């Protein structure tokens, strides 16, 4: 599929909610996953797809989120003072995109498993068909808690119904709304002002945009994916642990395909921003954290911990080492139980 040229791509990341089910004083989107905050995984994914502008909608602990993300180049913020629904959240982002004429990718800050490949496919599908809106969907065995997607002709969205507003027949549907949209921004912006709040929650749902489009005779389309784990939102610590496992599996698989050997992969924990050169062998029980790098043809002995450190090419750590915020020169041999660098 070839995407038609467009006036550009922007992204809006919705991150205003508190996340009370995390049982934490820290807002949900700042909880760490594989060495970086949850929302940073989403930011990295939309940036890799080609989003030229990224607007993050903040609300609860807005200053804390801004401070945590302030070093990210080009990130803009919009504030949702009162949480009046996802449609209202996008309304809050609209002034930041005033005059923008391209496509806008919308996703949640608590969906760190979204891949650039999937987001890129949504954008390509959107541009290929020229739809005003494209919705990422998936099918699950148990759709409890999710909005159900009602379609016509298989690919056109008639409406999305939140579970709390759904009747029995709608609740029986297993195609769910993932919360990921690609919108033709000049078409969608005027509709945001007309979103109703006549639902059980008394909120302005972004999902209602799809029903409005259908009523105008210009329905949005769906783009389905098979694996629902990729669109899993993180709501509690159990889901956080599940996402951690998925991300770390992806990291290990990627590194192994790049030429790194893990003798016991499931016992080794590598953060997302770590770089490891080819032909390096990593023994069981190793943790590599932060922005660490390990040169090629190195051997990292068992139960070693490396934190924000740089290991040169051809280095051997004998094992049970702790290397923190320092550099180990090329070709070095570090004996067992030796610690180097700052604690």
N, C-alpha and C positions, 0 to 999 in steps of 0.2 A: 504494500500500500504506500502510495506517495502522497505526502501532505502538500496541500496547496499553499503557496506563499501567503503570509499574513503580515499584519502591521506590527507584529511583535508578540511576545509572551510575557505575561506577568503572573505572579502567584500571590494568593492571599492565604495565610495560615491562621486558622482560628484557634486561639490559645487563651481565651479569657476566663474559662471555667476554673473552679477551685480544685475539683477532683476529691470530694469528701471521702469516697470509698478507699482512698489510699491510706486514710488514718494517719495523716502526716501534717506537720506545720509547714512543709515545703510544698509549693504549688506543683501539681502533677507533672507538668511538662518539663520541669527542671530536674526530675529524678534521673540519675545516671543509668545508662545502658551501654555496656561494652566500652566504658571509658569516656563517654560524653553524654551531655544532657539529651533527654528524649527528643526534644524539639529540634536539636541540631541535626539529627538523622533526617528529619523531614526537610529542613532547610537545605541540607546537602543534596537531597534527592531532587528537589525542584530546581535547584541551581544547575545540577548536571543535565537536566532536561533542556535547559536553555532559558530559564526565566531571567529576564533582564532586570526586572524589579520584583522585590519580595516585600510584601506588607504583612506584618505580624499584628494581629488584633489581640490586644492584651486587656485585662480587666483586674481580676483578683491578683494581688501582689504585682501590679503592673511595674512598679519601680524595680522590684527585684528581678523580674524577667528582663527588663531593659538593661539593667546593669550586667546581667549574665551574658547577654547577647550583643552588647554594645560594640565589641571589637570586630564583629562581622561586617565586612565592607558592604555597603549598599543596602543594608537592611533598614526598612522603614517601619514605623510603629503607628498604629491607630488604637485609640482607647474606647472600649465599650464600658462605660461607667456602670450601667445597670444591665444585667444579663437578661435580655428580653427575647432571646431566641437566636437561632443561627442566621435567620434572615436579617434581623437587626444587626448582628455582628458584621455581616457583609455591607450593610448600609453604613456602618461606622468606618469601614475601609474605603468607601467610595470617594470621599474627598481627596484621599491620597492619590487616587487614580484618575482624577479629573482631567479630561482631555485625552486619556489613553484610548486608542482605537483598535487594539489588538485583542487577543484571547487571554482569558484569565483562568488560571488553574486554581481551584479552591480545595483545600484539604485541612485536616485537623492536625494540631500539634501533638496529639497523643497516638499517632499511627506511625511508629518508627520503622515498621517492617515494609512500608511501601518502597518499591524499587524504582530507580530511574527508567528501567525498561518498561514497566507497566505504565508509569505516568507518561512516558513518551508515546506509548501506544494509544493512550486516551487522547492526547493532543492530535496525533496523526489521524485517528478515526474522526475526530471532530472536524478537522480541516478537510479531510477527504470528502465527507458527506455534506459539508456546509451547513450543518445543523446549528441552531442558535445555542444549544446546550447538549452536552454529552455527559452521561452519568456512568461512573464505574459501578458495576454490580457484581454480586457473586451469589451462589446458591449454598445454603447451609441446611443441615438436617434439622437443627433446632434453631429457628429464627427468633426465639424469645428475646425481647428487648430491642429488636431492630425495626426500623421502618420497612414496610413491604412495598415493593415496586409493582404496580399494575401496568401492564403493557398492552399495546395493540399491535397487531401484525408482527409480533415477536420482538421487534427492535425499537418501537416508538413508545415513549412513556406517556401514559394517560394521566397517572397521578402517583404520588408516593404518600402512603398513609402511615403515620406514627402508630406504634402498637397501642398506645393508650386511647387513640381515636378510632381504632379499627374494629369492624364487626367480625363475627366468627369466620365468615368465608374469606375475608381479607387476611385474617391472622393465619389461615391455613396455607397461605402462599409462602414459598421458601426462597424466593428471589428477594434479596435485601439491598437496601441503600447503604453504600459504604461511606457516604459523605464526601466523596471525591467527584468534583465536577470540572468540566472545561466549558467556559461560557464565552460567547462572542460578546464582549463587554458593552459595546454601544447598544446592543439589543436588550441586554439584561438590566442595565442601570435604571431605565425608567420604570421597570416592573418592580423593583425593590421598594419603591414608595407606596405601591398599592397592595403590598402583602397584608392579608387579614390576620387578626389575632383571635378569631372566633373558634378556638379549640379548647380542650380541657385545661391545657397549661396556661392559656392566655398569652401565648408567645407568637412572635412572627417567625414562622418556619421557612427556611430556605427551600425546603422541599416543595412548597406551594408554587414556586416559580415554574416548576415542571407542569403543574396542572393549568396554570395560566397560559403557558405556551401552547398546550394542547387545545385549550378553548379558543385560542386565536387562529388555530389551523396550522400552526408551525411547531409541531411537537419536537421535543428533544429526543435524543436517541440513547440507548444503553450500549456500554462496552463491557461485556462480561469477562470475568477471569475465573479460572477453575479453582485456584487454591485460596480458600478464605483466610488462611493464616496471615497472608500478606496485608490484609486490610483490617486486621484485628486492632480495635482500640484498646488502650491500656486503662483499666478502671480501678484495679486493685493490685495488691502485691503478688497475688498468684499469677495474674496475667503479665505483670512486670517480669516475673521469673521465667515465664514461658517465652516472652520476647527476648530476654537475655540469652536463653539457650539457642533460639533461632539465629540471632545475630552472630553469636560466637561460632556456631556451626558454619555459617556463611563465610566468616573470616578465615577459618581453618581451611575450608574447601578451596577458597580463592588462593590462599598462599600455597597449598599443596599443588594446585594447578600451575602455579608460577615457579615451582621447583623446590619448595621447602619440604623437608621430611619431618613428620611428627611420629615419634615411636608409639605414643599412646594419645591420640588426638583428643579424646574426651576428657583427659586429665589436664590439658593444657589450655590456658586462658590468655588470649591475645586481644588487646584493645583495638578499636576500629581504626585509629590513626597510626598504628605501628607499621613499620616497613621492615621486611626481612628479605635478604638477598638469597638467590638460588643456591642450591647445594648445601644449605645450612641444615643441620640436624638438631632437632629439639627433643630432649628427653622428657620423660613423664614429670608431671607436677610443676611445670614451669609457668610463671606469670610474667607477661610483658605488658607494661602499662603506659598510658599517656602517649606522648609523641616520641617514643623510643624508636631506635633503628638498629638493625643488626646486619652487618655486612655479610656477603656471601662466603660460603665454604667455612662457616663457623660451626662450633659445637657448643650447645648450651646444655650443660649437665643437669641432672635431676634436681627438682625442688629449688630451683633458682628463681629469684625475683628481680626484674629489671624495671626501673621506674624512671621515665623521662631521661634515659641514658642513651649513649651512642656507643655501640660495640663495633669495632673495626672489622675489616675483612680477615678471615682466617684466625679468629680468636677462639680459644677454648676455655670455657668455664667448666671446671671439674665437677661442680655440683654444690648445692646448698649455699649458693652465693647470693648476696644482696648488693645490687649495683644501682645506686640512686643518684640521678642528676650529675653524672660525670661522663667522661669519655674513656673507653678502654682502647688503647692504640692497636692498630693492625698487627696481627701475628702474636698478640700477647697470650700467655697461659696463666690463668688465675686458679690457684689451688683451692681445694675444697674448704668450705666454711669461711672463706675470705669475704669481707665486706669492703666496698669501695664507695666513696661519695658521701653526700650529705644525707642525714636521716630525715 
